[in-house]
């Protein structure tokens, strides 16, 4: 996604490539996750790469910007200016945002063009005159298109974007990345007014400036890029990402994504915590000990939650093996703050595979004095920094 900051400067979103050993030029970059819902603030990390080695220079929850992500054009005028703490004032920052109005998914070219025609949450309608300019951006109404059930014939049909070329349709920014495997595309889109708001959040002329805007799901996909096992397997793995409200499957072949989907029927580890509390009749303070120290048997609470995940995991493995020739007999498990041993045991019992829990900062050396509480909270911020760094390699 390319956004014009000034006459001579743009920022870009990059899709994860990976699958290579660290090397090349030095990197110093910050990754920040916005609007994650974390009560402690915005997860932020600062990564440095020197002589082929990744180091974590800083990690903290930073105060959020004084404002919320706009939901309509009129809210863009309330533009905050956001400054990061001194430890994160390197030259560039990658911003990963959680937005219910944005979209990041695996899709076919036909589905992407359909979304470009009709928009997300916008109904087809008649032509209208361009709206007034606001903050230097021309607002335009949706293009003239027929009703969804009719065969497209009237109006202009958008052309499928070329590799990585951003386009604007229906008041939304789109960027599409077709990969080598037939029919596999990753598509990201978000409203124009949100892209504009984010691009101006960090002021020009002060460190850091925004060098990349990403969606949280895209950054999550990139968070695995420096995991030792990912590199050892030349980027051919299946990974399970556990977040607060959802579980995601990411498949990679030779360092390129070939699968990205949200697990249906699974609502993330918050739902897992609620199931344990309800079934075992315990409070918040006892959930982690119950799962980590085996004070009681948590399987009656966990198995109804985990069985749908295991069923979908088996389908993902079959897809990777049959379609792409990737044998996923060992699956990476990332983002789970506690209880990973029970996931691993159930995977062995039901699927006869190994599930390997990985630390979010696996493959990264922590600088002296850097301590990270709740590493799983930084997964998206880490992925944002890695994806932006990949674009510079």
N, C-alpha and C positions, 0 to 999 in steps of 0.2 A: 504494500500500500504506500503510495507516494503522496506526500502532502506538502504543499508550498508554504514554507515559513516566511521567507522574504523573497525579493526579486531574484536573488542568486543562491538560495539555499532551500533544499528539500530534505525531508526525512523519509526513510523507507522501512518497510517491513520485509524481513527475509524469512523464508521457510527453512527449517532445519535440514542440513545435509548430513554432516557427521560421518561416522564410520572410519575416521582416520586418527592416527596418533597425533597428539598435540605437536605443533611445530610452527614454523613461519615467524612472522614478526611479533613484536611484543604487543600486548593488549592491556588496557586499563579501563574498565567499564563498570558502570553501576546498573543494576536491575532492580526495578521497583514494581510491586503489585498494588494496584489501586482498587478500592471498593470491594475488598475481599470479605468484608463483614467481620474481620477480626477486631475485637474490642480493644486490643492493645495498640493498634495503629496499622501502618502500611509496612509489610515486610520489604526490607531493602538489603541488598548485598552489593559488595564491591569486589570484583574479581580482577586479578592480575595474572598475566601469563608472561613468564620470563624463561628463556632458554628451554622452551617446550614444556614447562611445568606450570600447572594452574595453582594459584594460591588465593585463599580467601582473606582479603585485607580487612573487611568489616562486614558485620551483619547485625541488624538491629531493627526494631519496630520504630519507624519514624512518624512524626505527627502528620496526619492527612492534610490535604489542601483545604482551605477555608471555602468550601463549596461542594456541591454535588454534581455528578454528571448530568448535563442537561437532557431533558426529555422532549424538548421542542425548540424550534428556532428562537423564539423569544427569550429563552433562558440563556442563550449564548452571550448576551450582553453582560451578564453577571460573571465576568471572567476573573478568577483569582490569579494571583501570582504566587508561585510556590517555591520556597527555598528549602534545600535539603541540608542536614547537618554537615559540619565541616568534614567529617570522615568520609562523606560521599561526594565531595566536590571535586571529582575528576572531570575530564573534558566532556564526556558524553554519558547519557543515561538512556536506557531502554525502559519504556513504560509499558507494562502489561495491564490491561483493564478488564474488569468484569462488567459486562453490559448485557442486560436482558434483550436489548434491541439489536445486538450484534449477532453474527452467525459465523461459525467456523466448522466446516464439516468436510467429509469425503463425499464427493458427488460426481455424477456423470455430467458431460458437457450439456446434455439436454436439460437436466435439472437446473444447472446454473443459469442457462439462458432464460428458463421459465421464471426463476427468481428475479433476474434482472428486469424482466418485462413487467412483472406484477408487484414486485417489492415485498417486503416483510411487513405485514400488518397494514398494508394500504390496499384499498379496493380500486379496481380499474375504473376509470372515469373519462369524461370528455376532455378535450384540450382546453387549456387555459393559458392566459397570457403570463409571461414570466413575472415572478414576484419582484418586489424591490430588492435592491442590494442591501446586504447587512454584513458589516465588517469585511467588505471587499469581496464577498462571495455572492454570486448570482443565484437566487432561489428560483427553482423551476418546478412547475407542477409535473405530475406523472404524465408520461407520454400517452397519446391516444392508443388504446388497445381494446380489443373486443372482450366480452365476458369470458371468464375462464373456461366455461364449458364449450365455447365455440372454438372452431378451428381457426387459429390465427390467420388473418388475411388482411385486415385493415391495420393502419398504423405502422410504425417502424419497428422491426424486430432487431434487437441488439445483436451484434456479432459476438461470437465467442472470443474472449480476450486471448491474445497471444501470450506466450510463456512469460508470466510475471508482469504483464502490462496492466496497470491499474486503469479502471474505467469508472465512470459515474453514470448511474441510471436510477431513475425513480427517487432522487434525493439521497442515494446511498453510494458509498464508495465500495467498489469490488476489486479484489485482486485474486488471480487464479494461477495455480501452479500445476500444469500437467506433468506427470511423471512418466517414466519410460514404459511402465506396464500399461497395457491397453485399458482405456476407460477409467484410469485412476487419476482423479484430480482433487486437489485441496483448494477450497474456496473460502475466502474471508470477506465479510462485508460488514459495514456499520453505517449509521446515518451520517450524512455530511456534517451536520452541526456538532455531533460528538467528536468527529475527527478534527474539526477546526478547534474546538475547545481544548482538546488534549494537546494539539500541536502548539498552543500558545500558553500552556500551563507553566512551563519552565521558561523564565524570561531570557531573551537573547543577551549576550554580552556578559553573562555570569555563569559560573560553573555549577552544575553541569548543564549542558543544553541537550534537548531531546534529539537523539539520533535514530530512534526506532520507536514506533508505536505498534503494539501487538495486542492481540486478543489473548485472554488468559489461557484458553485452550491450546492455542498455538505455542505459547511459552511452555505449557505443561508438556507438550509433545517433545520439546527440545531439551527438557531437563535431564534426559537420560544420556546425552551425548558424550559426557566424559566419564561415565561409569566404566570401571575397568573391564567388566565382563562384556559390555557392549563393544568396547574397542577390541578385546581379545577375539570376539566372534565376528570381527569386521563389519559390525553394524547389522547383523542378521539375528534379530531377537524378537520375542514377544514380551511386552511389558504391560503390567496392570498398574494403573495410577488411581489411588484412592484419595478422594477429596471429601470435603465436608458433606456435600450434598449429592455426589455422584461418583460412579466408578467408570473409568475409561480404559479401553484397550488400544494399545499402539503397537502396530507391527512394522518391522523394518527389515529391508533386504539390502545388503551391501551399502548400508548407510543411508538408504532412501526410504521414506515412508511408503508402505503399501497397504496399510490398514489403520483406520482411525474411527472408532465408534464408541458411543456412550452405551454402557451396559443397561439394557431395559430391565426394569423391575428392581434395580438397586439404587438406594438413595444415599450412599456414602457412609462414612464412619460415624456421623452424628446419629443416623438411624441405627447403626450397630450399637452405639452406646445406649440409646433409648431402649433397645430390645433387651440388653443386659440388665439395665436398671429395673425394667418392668418385670421381667421373668424372675430375676433373683431377689427382687425387693430390696435393692441397695441404693445408696446415695451416690452422688457424683464422685465423692472422694474415694470410693471403694471400687470404682469400675476398673481403673488401671491395675490395682493390686489383684483384683479377681481374674483379670486376663493374663497378667504377667507372672504372678506368684502362685497361682493355682490354689487360692484359699478355698474356692469351691469349684465345682465342675460347671463351666460356662457353656458347654456344648448344647444343652437344650435351648439356650437363648440364641446361640450363634448359628446353628445349623439351618433354621428357617431363613435366616438372612443370607447365608453363604451359598445355599444350594442353587439359587438362580444365577449367582455369579459363576459358579463352577459349570453350570450348563452352558452359559454363553461363552465361557472360556474354552470349552471343548469345541464349540462351533468356530471360534476364532482360530484355534489350532488347526482344525481341519481345513479351513480356508487358506491359511498360510501354507500348509503342506501341499494341498491339491492345486492351488492356483499359482503359488510362487516358489514351491520347492524348498520352503524354509521349515526345518524340523524344530518345533518348539517343545522339545522334551524338558526344557528347563526355562521357567518363566520368571522374569524379574518382577518383584512386588515393591512398589515405591509409594511413599506418601502416607503410610499407615503409622500412626504415632505409637500404637501399642496393640498387642494381640496377634502379631504376625505368626507366632508359632501355631496357632489354631488354624489359620488359613493354610499354612504349609502342610499341616497334618491332614486336613480334609482333602487337599489336592492330591496327596499321596494315596489316600484311601479310595477316593472316588475316580480319579483320573489317572492314577499311577504315574504322575509326573512330579518333578521337583519344582517347588516354588521358592525362589531365592529372595528373601527380603534384602533390600539395598538401602544404604544410608544416602540421604539426599546429596551430601557432600562427599560421597565416595569418589576417589580419584583426585580430590582436591586437598592440598595441604593448608592447614589453618596457620596464619601468621601468629607470631608470639603474642599472647595476651587476648586473642580472639576466642570468645566462647559463644556458643550458640544454644540457646534454650529452645526446645521444641523445633528441631530442624525441619520437620515436615511442613511447618508453616511457611517455609521459605522456598518451597519447591517451584512455584511459578516465577518468583523474582529471580531465582537462579536460572531457570530456563530462558527468561527474557534476556538476561545478560549473555548467556551462551549463544542464543540465536543471533543476537546483534553482533557478537564477536565473530561468528561463523561468516557473516556477510562481509567482514573485512579481511578474511584470510585469503 
